[in-house]
């Protein structure tokens, strides 16, 4: 199975010979060539071995006129001349790797365009490193190049080593006054697509792992680490980390940094980072409202189990802070507060041996809180109708559907939003 594959499409035009050169390196220009593929192979496929492969796709017309030798009409001389086909030119290169011509339809209908796509895709091997020369590809539908590339990246796990375009129309003169055309590497557009896809995964699912994996450059190292930790906090409900807000604040700061980079792909990345920054705006250090921001995030990203757990736990945390208890990580105290919230009548509350003195001081404060019943009712409804059902995997009577959980959590988020507004005069962000 080929490790490296070179893919290119051959057109029907009688191509004008020109000197090709790697972008910004006109001193390395080739001799005049009719076929850009010769130059691309020379510059970018030197490492190919007998395990690798060159594939040229041709329509029947392109096969006749440019794969094989053909008598082309020269409008300048008004005469025909026999021109060597690409097959003979590739043989002359004496490459170690083999090359293959594969026939494709002319592309004169939508069905034929799909046939071209499927044929090209079927000739890309799993896990291959692929170089594309798209100079003459897909004729009037060049956008299918990127579709094919992204499709193969997903389904065949290919690595794109280059996407090259011989820019004949951008030709310039060298010192000798000869026409030379640059070969541009458009791989950055594939990278931008990856950034877009992975940012979309993060913003829609809360999973930052694919996005973080793509961040490899040093200026973005801290962004990578903070993104991963923020994602993990939500995915596995790390309430204390969410409460502290340390990583979210740090992420905001790093996303606000001015990073100087001449890479055009980086400039395209900046608006994506700006979008990520907007998602971090509500987070502060050591704030219970971070929890409600995380709940909103989880609901919007379909993390309903996490949202239910966080909502119940942050109602408990909110009440602890309301009664002046700042030791929010003490599990025994949390259990007492949660129990007090779930009981409607103070006389029915059962005091335990643990923290008896603490309970005698703080439990009355809970029952005297103006909005204790509303907070308790909300916490109970989350525990009884959502959290227990999810945590027991629906093995119960009247198990709810995903849509019912989602609607219920959205309703309860709006309720807690109203309560926080009444109690603290603070507006939590609206659900999208």
Secondary structure as the mmCIF struct_conf table of DSSP 4:
data_model
#
loop_
_struct_conf.conf_type_id
_struct_conf.id
_struct_conf.beg_label_comp_id
_struct_conf.beg_label_asym_id
_struct_conf.beg_label_seq_id
_struct_conf.end_label_comp_id
_struct_conf.end_label_asym_id
_struct_conf.end_label_seq_id
BEND BEND1 UNK A 3 UNK A 3
STRN STRN1 UNK A 4 UNK A 10
BEND BEND2 UNK A 12 UNK A 13
HELX_LH_PP_P HELX_LH_PP_P1 UNK A 15 UNK A 17
STRN STRN2 UNK A 18 UNK A 18
STRN STRN3 UNK A 19 UNK A 22
TURN_TY1_P TURN_TY1_P1 UNK A 23 UNK A 24
HELX_RH_3T_P HELX_RH_3T_P1 UNK A 26 UNK A 28
BEND BEND3 UNK A 31 UNK A 31
STRN STRN4 UNK A 33 UNK A 33
BEND BEND4 UNK A 34 UNK A 34
HELX_RH_AL_P HELX_RH_AL_P1 UNK A 36 UNK A 44
TURN_TY1_P TURN_TY1_P2 UNK A 46 UNK A 47
TURN_TY1_P TURN_TY1_P3 UNK A 50 UNK A 51
STRN STRN5 UNK A 53 UNK A 58
HELX_RH_AL_P HELX_RH_AL_P2 UNK A 60 UNK A 62
HELX_RH_PI_P HELX_RH_PI_P1 UNK A 63 UNK A 67
BEND BEND5 UNK A 68 UNK A 68
STRN STRN6 UNK A 70 UNK A 74
TURN_TY1_P TURN_TY1_P4 UNK A 75 UNK A 78
STRN STRN7 UNK A 79 UNK A 83
HELX_RH_AL_P HELX_RH_AL_P3 UNK A 86 UNK A 93
TURN_TY1_P TURN_TY1_P5 UNK A 94 UNK A 94
BEND BEND6 UNK A 96 UNK A 97
STRN STRN8 UNK A 98 UNK A 103
BEND BEND7 UNK A 109 UNK A 109
HELX_RH_AL_P HELX_RH_AL_P4 UNK A 110 UNK A 122
TURN_TY1_P TURN_TY1_P6 UNK A 123 UNK A 123
BEND BEND8 UNK A 124 UNK A 124
HELX_LH_PP_P HELX_LH_PP_P2 UNK A 125 UNK A 125
TURN_TY1_P TURN_TY1_P7 UNK A 126 UNK A 127
STRN STRN9 UNK A 129 UNK A 133
TURN_TY1_P TURN_TY1_P8 UNK A 135 UNK A 140
TURN_TY1_P TURN_TY1_P9 UNK A 142 UNK A 142
HELX_RH_AL_P HELX_RH_AL_P5 UNK A 143 UNK A 156
STRN STRN10 UNK A 159 UNK A 173
TURN_TY1_P TURN_TY1_P10 UNK A 175 UNK A 176
BEND BEND9 UNK A 177 UNK A 177
STRN STRN11 UNK A 179 UNK A 185
HELX_RH_AL_P HELX_RH_AL_P6 UNK A 187 UNK A 205
HELX_RH_AL_P HELX_RH_AL_P7 UNK A 209 UNK A 214
BEND BEND10 UNK A 217 UNK A 217
HELX_RH_3T_P HELX_RH_3T_P2 UNK A 218 UNK A 220
HELX_RH_AL_P HELX_RH_AL_P8 UNK A 221 UNK A 235
TURN_TY1_P TURN_TY1_P11 UNK A 236 UNK A 237
HELX_RH_AL_P HELX_RH_AL_P9 UNK A 239 UNK A 244
HELX_RH_AL_P HELX_RH_AL_P10 UNK A 246 UNK A 255
TURN_TY1_P TURN_TY1_P12 UNK A 256 UNK A 256
BEND BEND11 UNK A 257 UNK A 257
HELX_RH_AL_P HELX_RH_AL_P11 UNK A 264 UNK A 279
TURN_TY1_P TURN_TY1_P13 UNK A 280 UNK A 282
TURN_TY1_P TURN_TY1_P14 UNK A 285 UNK A 286
TURN_TY1_P TURN_TY1_P15 UNK A 288 UNK A 288
HELX_RH_AL_P HELX_RH_AL_P12 UNK A 289 UNK A 300
TURN_TY1_P TURN_TY1_P16 UNK A 301 UNK A 302
HELX_RH_AL_P HELX_RH_AL_P13 UNK A 304 UNK A 322
TURN_TY1_P TURN_TY1_P17 UNK A 323 UNK A 324
TURN_TY1_P TURN_TY1_P18 UNK A 328 UNK A 329
HELX_RH_AL_P HELX_RH_AL_P14 UNK A 331 UNK A 342
BEND BEND12 UNK A 344 UNK A 344
HELX_RH_3T_P HELX_RH_3T_P3 UNK A 346 UNK A 348
BEND BEND13 UNK A 353 UNK A 353
TURN_TY1_P TURN_TY1_P19 UNK A 354 UNK A 355
HELX_RH_AL_P HELX_RH_AL_P15 UNK A 356 UNK A 368
BEND BEND14 UNK A 369 UNK A 369
TURN_TY1_P TURN_TY1_P20 UNK A 370 UNK A 371
HELX_RH_AL_P HELX_RH_AL_P16 UNK A 372 UNK A 382
HELX_RH_PI_P HELX_RH_PI_P2 UNK A 383 UNK A 387
HELX_RH_AL_P HELX_RH_AL_P17 UNK A 388 UNK A 391
TURN_TY1_P TURN_TY1_P21 UNK A 392 UNK A 394
BEND BEND15 UNK A 396 UNK A 396
TURN_TY1_P TURN_TY1_P22 UNK A 397 UNK A 398
HELX_LH_PP_P HELX_LH_PP_P3 UNK A 399 UNK A 401
HELX_RH_AL_P HELX_RH_AL_P18 UNK A 402 UNK A 424
HELX_LH_PP_P HELX_LH_PP_P4 UNK A 428 UNK A 431
#
